[in-house]
Every structure is written in structure tokens, then in C-alpha cells.
Amino acid sequence: LAQAVLAQAVLSALCIKQVADVPTEMLSDRDSAKLEAEVEANDTGAADLDCDYLVIGAGLFGLGFTDELLNLKPATKIIIVDKHSQAGGHWNDDYAFVRLHAPSETYGVMSQRLENGLPPCHGDTKERANRDEILHYFGKVLETMVETGQVRAFFNSFVEPDTSIIRSCTSPTKTFQVSVREKIVDGTFTKVEIPVLRPPPYLVSAGATVVPPNYLFSLEAEFPAYYVLGAGKTAMDSILWLMSRGVPADLVHWIVPRDVYVINRSFCESPDSLERMLEALAEEWSTGKQGLNILEKHSMVSRIFADHEPTSCKYAILSQTEIAELRKVRNVFRLGHVQKVGLDSITLQHGSIPMPAGALCIDCAASAFYCQKDRRPIFSDNRITLQMCLPSSHGSGSVWSAMAATTAFVEAQPMREDEKNMVCTSLTPSADPDWVLTGLYLDEKKRQRWERLGIYEAWSKRMAVRGWSSFSDVEVDPSVKARAVAQSRQFFFAKMEWR
């Protein structure tokens, strides 16, 4: 087998969709004749373009924002730019066996639903789209936008920093100067770190075999042992994939830097999930441990290994069947993060473990969107920076989809910039499990702000169209809700003091 560095380079080329000689501008990947004519007409160096909004990124954030802005302001002219060869953002780079955590019905843009009516598989009770289905969906979303005549899309391209100049990735001398009447919208600020797009964050000895999960889909050779490096959803997916392909659990070795809480899929998929959470957190609690124990008691969150206290939560959503499969792995090592992968051992922060020659190490140590350490105002002069924001709590795992649409809704309102930032406050993603307990208070605070500006009812109705609800919309006994919110508020301020 190739050395680790070479393996990474080769696998990156194989696993990421690379399209050679694809025109920079793609109006639609289903209308190549029209596309080629358009590109040829503009292939004269620095061409001039104009739009109301220049959107960077054709993933969920970029397309979700564009979709809702067009819903509310149909005459808006928008240009979308993405470095990939098609819409879909990080889904273009993900491993082939990845699926949504949550049901398909909760994901996507406001105007088009992702689910296609297929029966659930893998023991699920609701449909969960895989990578190819998601990419196809985003392609249809973009095609619908382009057909309105209001949207143009440039792929294999990027916007030069602090400018409105589009430059081709495949033909660097080709540029387009864009005159932006309203704002530049950055849908790529919130980084999504995945293993295949970066070298391992630890040393790798020459001859050791370290690969990203993308490699597993085409795995043919057998290995004497499999070492999964990381404790997040990517690691869980990789273990489940190996075992579904017949790899015995005793050949799987799991490096777990920190034990994590996961969200129970049965809870996430239940239509009354928010009501249940409010009622649970109305029980008496004051510390993070007490609150999380209540959620665990009511089967809302779970730990993978019962005897180990989680110190992290990255909101992976798993079924009880998947949790039971993961518990079959007995070779679990809790010695901190990986420092070095050698030929016959792995060095961790607090010790080392032996490894048989020829073992396969699967790099799942990327942080996904938790690598994002900074934040900035979402609305600033002539720029919108799409980020995780308030409102941050929605049922059935729809939080990211709702955030994109919410930001567009706020942008469409006749409000001052400071008012927009007040109702749409940016947040830094946190893997601290305690933060799930603060959502009730933050959601209620958001509702009060929005009501003072007279926009809450209109926004709530927009979200309800897509089935995106928040704690503020839940109808429960007022005394139960008041008690749950009060305890959440008390915990929030106590946590701020600890920090």
C-alpha cells in the first residue's frame, strides 16, 4: 500500500468530484448547449456583470438564503459563485455512504422539499437522504432558480477576497467584475472541516496507512485490524459501515478522545419532540449534569458507553439499533487525541497503544463545523456573513436549514442594521453538552425581541410552512413552560459567570 501522504493525495483525487475542462460559468448542468453559448459569449477576459446580491457558496446556506430571498422579493437579481463543479457545498466532498442525521423532511430550502416519498431504509422510520440524493436535490433547486431568470451561477470559481471579482479556478486568467447593488453574501464563512480535504492533524510515519473515510466505499482488501481515529459522527458512520460489510467488531479499534452524547433518533423524529423537552426540563434541575441526566432519563439523549460520562455533544443523531452496534466495539481507547501514527503503534496524548503491522487507520478526526472558533456580525454594511444564529433551537434537526431562511427573512425586512443583528445574533458552534440546556431561555429572549419589532408572527408563519418550529411556538401548560424557561435562564447566567 502507498504511504499515508501519497494515499491522501490519491484518494482526494479519486473521492472528490473533479471535472476537467468544465466551463467556469454553469447556468445549469442539464443544459450544456445553452451553457457553452453563454460562456463563449463572455469568454473575453474581464467581463462586467451586475446583480443585487452576490452569494458566495452553493451549499445549504447559500441556496437556502437565496431561495427565501427570492420568495420574499421575487424581482431580486442574484449571482451565485462556488468553487465546486456543482451545487451542494460540502456534500460534494463527503464520503459516499454518508446520510442525513435527521429526516429528509426537515432539510433543504424553504420552497422545495427534499423527501421523495421513498420508503425508509436501514431500519429508519422516516426517509433520510444519502449524499447523491442530496446533491441531486440541490441541483434541482438551483435549476429552478436559474429558470426564473433572476439567478446566474458560476461554478469552478471563487470571489477574490474583499472584492466582487469572480475568478475561474480552471482558467485563472478568466475574471468577471461584478457590480453589486445591494450586498455580498458569504455562505462559506462557517467552515466545515472534513478529513479528505486536509492532511491528518498528527504525525504519520512513512509506510503507515492512514486514509479518510471516502476510501472505505471502495475497500476491497482485508486488513488485520481497523483503527478509527475520532469520536464524532464520521467515526460512528465509519464503524457502522465496516461492520455492515462484515468486519468483526473485535477487529475494530476506536480512538475516543472524549465520550459524547448523541441525540436519540426516535425522540428527534417524534412530532412532539419540543413539547417533550419542555416538560422534561420543567423538572427540577440547576446544574448541567442534572439537566443532561433528565434528558437522558427521558430518552432524548444517550451515551454510547453507559459507564463513561460524556464531556462533549456534537448533536449526532443515532437510532438505538446503531448505538447497540457501536457498543459491540470493545477495543476502545481513551488516552486523548492522536499525536502520531507509527508502523506498529499509535501515540496519544496520555500514552500509546500497539498496532499490528498492515493495519488500516481511518482518519475521522476533523471537527466538522466545530472548527469555527470566531464569529462576526451577520449584517455589516454591504455584507451578510451567514452563520449559526439565533433562533438556534428547532425541532427534528432542522436548525441549519431554518437559519439560512431566517437570515433571508430578516434581510427582507425594512429594519436598521443594528436591529437586524439584534434579532439575528451570530453564535459560535459549541460541542459543550451543557449548551443544549440554554436553548429554552435563548429562544424565549429571541421571541421577545422579534415581537418588539413586530416581525415575530410573520416569521413564525413562514417557518411553519416548512414545518420548522421552535420552543416559542410550542403549546404546553403555561406554568410548565415558565418553569422550564426560568431554569434555563438561571443556568445560562450561571454558566456565563463560570466562563
Secondary structure as UniProt FT lines:
FT   HELIX           4..15
FT   TURN            20..21
FT   TURN            29..30
FT   HELIX           32..42
FT   STRAND          46..56
FT   HELIX           60..72
FT   TURN            74..75
FT   STRAND          78..81
FT   HELIX           89..92
FT   TURN            96..97
FT   HELIX           104..106
FT   TURN            122..123
FT   HELIX           131..147
FT   TURN            148..149
FT   STRAND          151..154
FT   STRAND          157..159
FT   TURN            161..162
FT   STRAND          165..168
FT   TURN            172..173
FT   STRAND          175..186
FT   HELIX           195..197
FT   STRAND          203..204
FT   TURN            206..207
FT   STRAND          209..211
FT   HELIX           213..218
FT   STRAND          226..229
FT   HELIX           233..244
FT   TURN            245..246
FT   HELIX           249..251
FT   STRAND          252..255
FT   STRAND          260..264
FT   HELIX           265..269
FT   TURN            271..272
FT   HELIX           273..280
FT   TURN            281..282
FT   HELIX           288..297
FT   TURN            298..299
FT   STRAND          301..303
FT   TURN            306..307
FT   STRAND          312..318
FT   HELIX           320..326
FT   TURN            327..328
FT   STRAND          331..333
FT   STRAND          338..341
FT   STRAND          345..348
FT   TURN            349..350
FT   STRAND          351..354
FT   TURN            357..358
FT   STRAND          360..363
FT   HELIX           369..371
FT   STRAND          379..380
FT   TURN            381..382
FT   STRAND          383..385
FT   HELIX           395..397
FT   HELIX           399..411
FT   HELIX           417..423
FT   HELIX           433..438
FT   HELIX           439..452
FT   TURN            453..454
FT   HELIX           456..465
FT   TURN            466..467
FT   HELIX           471..473
FT   HELIX           478..498
//
